[in-house]
Amino acid sequence: MDRYVFSTKPKANPEAVIAGPNYRFTVLTNRLVRFEWAEDGQFEDRASTFAINRDLPVPEFRIIDKDGLEIITEHFHLSYDKKRFSPDGMVAHINAKTTKYGTEWRFGTEPTLNLGGTARTLDLCDGRCDMGLGVLSKAGIASIDDSGSMLFDGEGFVTGRPLGDRVDGYLFAYGRDYKSAIKAFYAVSGKQPVVPRYALGNWWSRYYPYRQNEYIQLMDEFRARDIPLSVAVLDMDWHLVSEKCVPHAGWTGYTWNRELFPDPTLFGRELHHRNLKITLNDHPHDGVHSHEDSYQEMANFLGHDTKENTPILFDPTNPKFMEAYLNILHRNLESVACDFWWPDWQQGPYSKIPGVDPLWLLNHFTYLDNNRDGKVPLILSRYAGPGSHRYPIGFSGDTVVTWASLEFQPEFTATASNIGYGWWSHDIGGHIHGGRDDELVTRWIQLGVFSPILRLHSTSSRWMSKEPWLYREECSSVMSQFLRFRHRLVPYLYTENVLGSEADEPLIQPMYWIYPQREEAYSVPNQYFFGPELMVAPIVQPCDRRTNLASTIAWLPPLGRHVDIFTGTVYDGNHGMTLYRRLEEYPVLAHEGSIISLDAEASPTNGCLKPDKFEVLIVVGQDGHAAVLEGEDSRIGRPVSSIQFTQAEGKLTAEATGRLWTFRFLAITSIPNDLKVLANGIDRTKDSTVTVVSYPDTPSLLVQCPFVSNDQYSLAIHLGPNPEMSVIHHKARLERLIMDYQIEFQMKNKLWEVVELSEERPPNVTIANLMALGYDEAIVGPIAELLLADSRPFRE
């Protein structure tokens, strides 16, 4: 297993260590300390599943060593009585005001105000589940218990912990500096890897016994309908399941079902020809039985007696078995039709070696094995505990098809970042139970577009599948539109994938990461930043049948103004608001200074290929900067363009290469008088196409630069000094909104009268008149939202 040795630095600098006969403390940063107790005085310097790097720069600290021990840094003060760790004997305080009554941490006590982590699985969860503990706390101090994790032996394999009375923990004392706490987590546990570009597109997954031609025809149907895909997921029916030769329940299998897939090699070629990567489901628990194609080869390698056709038991604690599992069993299938694996372990954390979890072994070795030949590795597997972020992507399990499940999922995904786990893949649309609800699946797909991974999935049922064209027309068109938009987002997603790995920042971040001192940020657990430029307030409730609008409560932070990238509605910042959206709309807001790069193709092709043309969304009002990175399966991204907007000058500059570029300035509804477009300093305004887009499309100023150079060249667009987003009166939108209301005509008349008079009355009077009508919030709320969104006065 030598080739599975990976880089670790588990032994800390001795100058960071304070030790006694049975205790040891390691000051890793001025806000992070490791604490160990060993009854036999033998401490652990090997890498664990959580901690692979303890060799960090030694911070400043001082100790007071008398009857007890005190460790003091700029940020925390730890006191210890030199006895077996206990709530009475070990206590820490931080030098920060995080709660009204102060903050104290005591070993072994229930954590207070912890902001949560994540869970091993969402299997059969209908709504909420326990999300465990993360390293962030409103109290400012949190801990990880690493005592029970397995260890890496430094020779390519693993081992359990020594027996005896032992404690191995880590105390994070970061106050509400949440981002620094996560950076410290990654410093000890390893960076979150970059995922390959293709992983960011749409995945097709369905537990269903497809036939080979049927599957290929389905992929072609997606393409014919201009719905792009990037990954083809084959659930367990790719292999033998219920045939007479299978002596067990059929979940485990390593032999293609030739009745369904008569030519697996051709099948793999056909999918690759369509720019689709392939992953195979693997439930390894039942081992390798005599009917499997690779049984004899594995038996020869392992010296296994085949006279009685005895099965080769699955034993991940045996290095030789794991070598055969990866290099024979998996490799034989990879040579046919498999680009990466979906290890689907459901049997719990138990193995022959106490403390060695089979899920950890599967994740670790399958991921490292996929790294061969220099390609960017990937797996799809379950969360095994702190440190699992090193093995993307996470499969969250069999989600129940209900609104309660959808409502919990955004919070679950965002909260996982509190334990560094940034690449969850959910069963988008739900997997099991529940019932048919086209609106629910549509809203779930919209959430999937703004999730780390979008994997459509459903269980083995003739009534449940996720092909958009099987749903009602109004839902089908919206699903298709958003699935296309997911592939248009890939330039932005891939760039943040790379930059986030480098900067130790997950793609999805809860609002309180950026605004830890604002209580409002904690009150919207479903709302999150999707990269640094976009903020998502998911819709997780069905629409009101009278208005055909669904709502969500959002908090708009103090980042200047915000604009909805789909509707062009401009909002003031620094307040809460209920947002209402039609089925084809979704609340995704960009703040002033945001720059978002998209594939300009309306219907990108399969595979997340590099775009031939870009569309860049810009929100004026503040300075902004963004890069565009591109990469391939075998290479992490390189810069393609650097884009900068300077608010004072009203100037956008872009370093571009041989592509077509379009720049969309959101919510600008007139062409500036002195607009200029320059390429390499030469005025190309007349060669550019400049238009204004109006409602019902997204209000914006569009600057298209059709000139292309194969070499690097500089673009500059001058809008004039200090441009602002336009003040938009939403009369046309309000008219359409009220037109669609399923209410009495007299009610519509009264609502419209308020709208018409709003142009000549102050907002407070307009809202008072609206409320005086006595209609409920579902009726007046959408109108109030648009009338109050932007406090600037409207002028013709």
N, C-alpha and C positions, 0 to 999 in steps of 0.2 A: 504493500500500500504506500510505498515511498512517494509515488507521484501525487498523492493526495496530501502531502505536507503543505501547509500554507503558512504565510508569514505571520508570526506573532512575536510580541515582546512582553511576555507575561511577568518577568521579574522586575520589580520596581527598583529605582535608584536607592541604595542603602541609606542615603542621607535623608530620604523621605520617611524612614521607618523608625517607629518607637516601639520597643518590644520588652516584654517581661517573660517570666517562666511559662505562663499559659496564655498570654495575650499578645497581640501585635496590632498596631495601628500603622497605616500608610497614608500619609497626607498627599493625595494625588493632585489636587489643585487647592487653592485657598478657600474653596467651597465644597470640596468633595473629599471624603475620607473613607478608607476601607478599615473595617474593624473585624478582627479574628479572635476566636477563643478556641484553644485546643487543649483538652485535658492532658494529652501526652506531650504537649509542647512542640509538636511537629506541625509546622505551618505549610501552606500550599503556595508554591510558586509556579505551578503549571497553569496554562490557559484553561479557562472554563468556557462553557457555552456563552455566558454573558461577557466575561472579561478576557480579552485576548491581548490587551496592551496596557500594562501598568507602568511602563517605563516612560513617564512624563516628566517635563521639567519640574524641578523641585521648587515649590512655592515658599514664600516666607511664612514661617510659623515659629512659635515659641512654646516651650513646655514648662510646666511647674510640676516637679516630681518629688512629692513628699510622702505623706501617708497615702494620698491618692494621686491620680495623674490628671493634669489639665493640659489640653491642647488648644492653643489659641491662635487664630489667624485674624486677618482683617475682617472676616465675615462671620465666623462662628467661634463658639467657646464650648468645648466638650469637657465634661468632668466624669471621672471614672474611679471606682473604688478598688480596682485591681483584683476584684473577685469575679466569680462566674457572672457573666453579663445578666443584669436584671433591671427592672424598671426603677428600683431604688438606687442602683449602683452606677448606672450610665445614663447621663442626661446631656442634651445639647441645646444651646440657644443660638439664635442668629441675630446679627446686628442689623435688623431691618424692621420697619413697621409694616407688618402684613395684616395683623388683626387688631381689633380694639383692645384686647386683653393680653397682648403679647403672644409669643410663640415659644413652645417648649416641646422638645422631642425626647421621649423616654424609650429605651430599648424594650421591645416586647409588648408595648401597648398598642391599642387600636389606633391606626392613623386617623388624623383629623383633617378634613377639608381636602383630601387627596382628589385630584381631578380625573383620576381613572386612567386605565391603560387599554387593554383589549382582551379578547377571549380566544380560546383555542378554536371554537367553532360556533356557528349560528345554527347548527343542525336542529331543525324542528322548533326553532324559537319563533313564537308568534308574538312579535313585539319586542320588549326590552329583555336584556339579559345582564348578568353581572359582568362588568368590564374590567374587573380586577384593579390593580394599582399601577400607576405610572410614577415617573420621577418628578412630577410637578404637583404642587399643592398650594392652595390659596394661603395656607399657613406658612408657606415658604420653606418647608423642610420635609423631605420624603426619603424613603430608604428602599433598597432592593435586598432581598434575602437570597443569596447565591449559594447557600449551604448545601442544597440538595442537587445541584446541577452536576452533569458529568464533566470530565476533564479531557483535554487533548494531550496525548502522550508525547507529542513532539516527533513521532516517527510515522505519522500518517494515520494513526488510529486513535481510539478513545479508551477511557477507563472510568470506573466509578470512583467515588470519594473513599478515602480510608475510613474504616469503621471507628467508632468512638464518639465522645461528646465533643461536637465541633460546631462552631458558628462562623459563617463567612458572609459579611454584609457590607453594603456601601451606603453611605449617608450623603445625600444631596442637599446642601444648605444654600440654595440659590435665591431665597426670597421669591420675589415675583419676576425675576429675570429669567423667564421661562426659556427663551432661546439659548441663553448661555448654559442652562442646565442640560438641554438636549445636545448641545455641542460637546459638553463634557461626557455625556452618555456615549456619543459616537466616538469620542477620543479613546475611551476605554474599551468599547465593544466593537469598534470597527465601523467604517463608513457605510452608509447605505449605497449599494452598488447602482450603477447605471443599468437600466434595462434596455434591451435592443429596441430599435425604432419600431419594428413591426408590432411589438407588444402594445403599442399605444393606439392601435386601430380597433376595429370591431371584431370581436371573436364570435364565431358561431358554435354553440354547444347545445346538444340535446341528447338526453338519455333515450335512445330509440334505435331499434334494429334496422338501420338503413342498409340497403343494398348498394353495391359499388356504383352502378350506373345512376341509381336514384340520388345518391349523394352528389355526384358530379353534376347531374341535372339541376339539383337544388342550388349549387354554387353558381351555375350559369343563369338561373332564374334571378338570383340576387344581382348579378352583373347586368342582365337585360333590363332590370328595373333601376339601374344606376344606384344601387345600394352597395357601397364598398365593404369588403371584409379583409382581414389580414391574417387571421388564425382559424384553422379548422380543428375543432376539438372532437375527438372520438371517444365517447364514453364506452363503458365496458363491453358493449356488444360487438366491438371489432374482433374480439377473441371468442373462442369456444366458451359457451356458458351452460347450456342445458342439454347438450348432446350426451348420448349414452356413455361416451368414453370419459366424461368428466365425473370424477368420483366424489366431488364436494359440491358446495352450494353454487359454485360457478362465478363467484365474484373475482377470484384470482384466475388469470389466464395469460399465456404467452404464445399462443398459437392462433394465427389468423383464422377466422371462420371463413372457409373457402366457399361455403354455400352463399354467404352474403358478399364476400370479397374474393372472387375467383382469381384475381390477379392483383395482389397488394402492391407489387412493384409498379405496375402501370398506374394504379390508383394514386400512389405517391407522386409519380411523375406528372399526372394530370393536375393534381392540386398545386404542385410547385409551378407548373406552367401557367397557372392562374394567379401566381404571386401569393400563394397561401402557405403559411407554415403549418406544420402538423404536430399536434400533441396527442399522446395516447394515455388513456386512464390506466392506472396500475394499482390494484388492490393486492399487495404482495403477501398478505397474512398466511394464506394456505400453502405457500411454497411452490415447488416445481414437481408436478406429478408425471408419471411415466408416459402420458399421452402427449406431453408437450414436445414441440419440435427440438428444443434445445436440451431436453432431459439427458440424453446420452452424453452429449459434449460436456455438460456441467458435471455429470457423474464422473466422467473420466478425469476431469480437472480436480475434483474434490476427493477422488478415491472412494466414491460412494458405491456400495454393493447394489447392483441392479437385478440380481437374480429373482427377487420376489417383487420386482417393480415397486419397491419401497419409495415413497415420495422423499424428495430432498426438502427438509423442513426449512422454513424461513428463519434464519438466525443472524440478525444484523450485528450481533456482538462478536461474531466469528470473522476475523479479517479475510480469511480465505474465501468464505462464502460471499462476502461483499465484493471481493475481487471478481468472482465468477458471476455474481448477480449483475455487475456493471459491465464487465468486459466480454461476457459471453451472452447472457440472457438479454440484456438491453442492447448490446452492440449488434446482435443479429437482427433485431427488430429495427434499429435505427438505420441499418443499411437498406432497409426496404422502404419504410415510410414513417419516420418519426424524427422531428427536429428537436423536441424537448419533451420531458415527461411530466405527467400529472400523478405524483405519488399520493394515493388516496388512503391514508392510514386512519382507521377508525377504532382501533382496538386498545387504546389507552397507552399509558406511559410505562408499561411493564416489559421487562426482558430478563434474561438469565443473570444479568449483572445489576444489582440494585442501584438505582439512580441513573441508569442508562436508558433513555427513552428512545424506542425505535423510531419515532417521528423525527427526533433530532438527527439520528443516523441517516435516515432516508433523505432529509433535507440537505444535510451537509455534504454527503458523498454524491448524491445525484446532481446537486448544483455544481460542485467542483468538477465532476466528470463531464458536465456539459460545457465546461470551459476549455476543453481540449481543442486543438487546431486553431487556437487564437480567437474563436468567436466569442461574442458577448453572451455569457451564460444566462439561462432562465430555467425555472421550474414553476409548477403550479402546485402548491401544497399548503398544509394547514400551519397555523401559528403554534410554535412549541414552547415559547417562553422568551424572556429578554435575551436579545441577541439574534432572534429569528429574522430581523430585518436584513441580515447578510445574505439571505436566500430568497430573493423575490421570485415569484409573486405569491401572495397569500390567497388561498381558496377558503372562503368563509363557510362553506357547507350548504346544506339543503334548506333554503329559505322558504318559509311558508308564504303563500300567495295571499296576503292581506294588506290592508292599508296600515295596520299596526306595524307590520314588518317594514314597510316602506318608511313610515314615520321615524322609526328608530335608526335606520341605516345611515343617514348623513351624520348623525351624532356619533354613531359607532365608528365610522370611518375617520372622522376628524379626531376623535379622542385617542385613537390608536397612535397618532403622532406623539402622544405624551409618553410612549414607551419606544419611540423611534421607528414605529412600524408604518411605513408610508405607502405600501403597494398592495392594498387589499383588492381582491377581485371577488365581487358578489355575483350571485345568481340574479342577473338583471331581469326584472319581470316576475321573479319568484320561481321556485322550483316545484313545490309540492303542496297538496291540500288546497284549501281556499276554493275559489270559484271564478268563473269567467267575469272579468271586469275590464273592458277595453280602456276606459279612462285610467284605471290603476296602472296597467301595463305601459300606457303612453307616458304617464308621469314618471314611471320607474325608468324608462329608457332615457327620458330627459335628464334625470339624475345621473344615469350611467354615463352620459356624455360628459358630465362634469364630475366624474369619479376618476380615481387613478387608472382603473382598467374597466373596459366595457365588454362584458362577456354575457351574451344572451344565453339563457339556459332554461331548461324545463325537464320535467320527469317523463318517464315512459308512459305516455297516455295519448291516445289518438285525439283527445280533446284539447290538449295543451301543447302549444308550440309558439314560437316567437317570430315567425315570418310576418312582416308587417302587412302583407297583402291579404292575410287571413282575418284581419280585423275590419271593423266598420270603416267606411271611406274616410270620415273626418279624423279618425285616429290613425289609420294607415298612412295617410299623407303626412301627418305630423311626425310619426315614427320615422318614416323614410327621410324626411327633411333633416331631422336631428341626427340620424345615423350618418348622413352625408356630412353634416357639420362637424361630427367627431373627427372625421378624416381631414377636414379642412383645418382643424385645430392642431394637427400633428406638429407643424413647425414650432408653435408655441410650446406644446407639451414636451417635445424632444429637447428643446433648449432648456426648459426648466428641469427636466430629468437630469441633464448633465450638470448644469450650474448648481442645482440643489444638492447633488451628490458632493460636489466640490465644496460647497459652503455649509454643508451639514444642515440643510433645511428641507424637510419633506414637502412634497407638492401641495398637500392639503394641510392647512393650519387653522386651528380654532381661532375665533375672534380675540379671545383673551391672550393669545400669544403676543399679539401686536398691541393690545390695549389692556395690560394686566391690572391697571389701577381703575378701570372703568367697570362698575358693576353691570352696566348694560351689556358688556361683552360676554359676561357669564350667563346672561338671561336668554341668549339665543344659541343654545348648544348645537342646533342644526345648521347654523350659518357658518360659513368658512371662507377663507381665502384659497383660491385655486391658482397657485402660483402667486407672484407678487402683484399682478396687474388686475386680476379678476376676483370678484366677491360674489358668492352664490348664496341665495336664500331659498332653499328648495321648497317646492310645493308638495305637501305630503297629505293633503286632505282633498276629498272630492269637491267638485264645483257645486255651487248653489244652483239648483235647477231653475230658479227664476232668472238669474243673471247670466248663467253659463260662465261664471267666473269662479276661480279658486283663489284662495287667499293664503298669505303667509305673513307672520309678524317678523319684521326685520329691524335691525339697528344699523343706521347709516353713520359710520364713524367720521371723526373730524379730519377728513382728508380733502377739504375743499368740497367741490361738488362731485356728484356721481352721475353717470349716464348708463341707462340700460342699453346694452349692445344690440338688443333685438328691436326694441320699440323706439329708441332714441329719446326717451323721457329723461329729463334732467332733474336731479334731486339735490336739495340742500343737504349738507352733511351735519353730523352731530345731533341726531335726534332719532327717535323710533318712529316707525310708520308701518301700517298694514298695507301690503302690496297685493294687488289683484291682477290676475292674468287669465286670458283666454287659453284654451287648450293648446293653441299653437305658439304660445308665448311662455317664457321662463325667466325668472328674475336673476339675471346675471349682470352685475354692475361693474363698470370700470371707473376708477377715480381720476381726477385731473392729473395729468402727467403720465397716464398709462399708454403703453405702446404694445400692441398685440399683433403678432405676425401669423397670418393664415395662408393656407393654400388657396389661391384665387380661383381654382377650378371649382365650378358649382357642384360637380359630381366627380370627386377624385377616383382614381382607379384602385384596384386591390393592392394591398401590400404596403401601404404607407411609403410609397416611392418619393424620391425628391421632387418637389414641384417644379414645373416649367415656368410658373408665374406666381408671384406673391401678391397678397392683399394685406396691407398693414393698417390696423385701426389705431387712430391717435385721438387722445382726449386732451384738448388744449386747456390751459389754465395754470399749469405748473410745469417746471422742467421735467423731462423724462429721458430715459435711456434704456435701450434694449439691444440684445444681440440675437442673431439667428445662427444656430448651430445645426450641422447636419452630420449624420454618421451612418454606418452600415452595420451589418451583422457582425463583422469582424473588426470593427473599429469604432471607438468612441468619437463623438462629434467634434468637428472642427468648425471654426467661424466661417460663415458665408457672408454675413453682413453685420454692420454695426449701425444702429439708428439712434439719432439723438434729436431731441426737441428742446429748443431754448425759448422759454416763454417771453422774456423781455424783448427779444428780436422778432418773435413769431417765426422762427426759422427751424425747419426740419432738414437735417442732413443724413445721408445714408451712403455708406460704402457698399456698393453693389457689384455683383458679377452676373454675366450673361443670362439674365432672366428678365421677364417682363414684370414691372412693378406698378402697383396701384396703391395709392394712399387715400384712406377714407378718414376724414376728419369728422368725428361723430358730433351730431347736433349743431353743426354750422350750416345755416340754411341760406346763405348768400355768398356770392363770389367776391372776395376782397378786391377792391379797386386796383391795388398795387401788387396783385399776386404775380409771382415770377417762378419759373422752373429753370434751373441751371443744371447742366451735365458737364462735369470737368470744367466748370467756370464759364461755359458757353450758354447763352440764353436759348433755351429750347421751349419756351412757353408756347409758341405757335405750333410746335410739334406735339404738344401734350393735349389731352382731352380733359377739359375741366367742366364738370356738371354739378348741379345741385339735385339731390334726391329728396323727395318730399313724402309725407305720409300718403298712403298706407305703408310704403317702404320705410326703412330706417332713415330718418332725416339726417343728412350728412352732405359734406362737400367731398366730391370725388375727383382726384387728380390721377389720371392714367398716363404713364410714361411709356410709350410704345417703342422707344428706341432701345436697342440692345447692343451691348458690346461684349465680346468674348473675354475681354480683359476686365480687371477691376476698374471701376469708375465711380466717381463721386456725384451724387445727386443732391441738390439743394432746392427746397421749396420755401419761398418767402410769402408769408401771409400778411405781413405788416406787424408792427409792434403790439405786444400784449393782446393777442386775440382772445375772444371769449366764446363759449358756446352760446348759441342764440337762445333768446327767450321765446319759447314756443307756446302759443295758445292752443290748447288741445280741443278746440271746438269741434273740429271734424271727427276726431277720435271719440269725443263724448257723444256726438250724435250717433255714431255707429254703435257705441256701447249701449245707449238707451234704446236704440232701435232693436237691439237683440234681447232686451229684457222681456221676459215672459210674464208681463204684468198688465194691469188695466191701462187703457189708453189715457184715462184722466190722470193717473199717476205719472205717466210719461210726460204729459203736458206740463204738469207742475214742476217736474224735475228740469225740463228743458227751459222753462221760464227762468229758473235760478241760473242755469248755465248762460243764457243770453245776457242776463243782467250782470254777470260776473265781470264782463269787460269794463264796466263803468263803476264798479263798486269795490271797496277794499276787501281783501280776503276774509277778514273776520266777519264782516257783514254778510258776505256770500255764504260762509259756512253756517252762520246763525240762521239764515233763511233756509238753508238746506235742512238743518236739524229741526227747524220749526215745522217741517212737513210731517214729522212724526213717524216716518218710515224707519224700518229697522236697519241695522248697520250693514247688512249684506246688500241693501239697495243703495244707500247713500254713501257707503264707504268708498266704492270705486270712483265715484264722482269727486268726493273730497280728496282722494289721493292725487288726482290729476290737477285739481285746483290749487292744492297746497304744495305740490312737489317742488316748485321753484319759486322762491319768495321775491325774485326780481320782478319789477313791474313790466308788463307787456306793452310794447309800443309798436304801432303799425309801421 
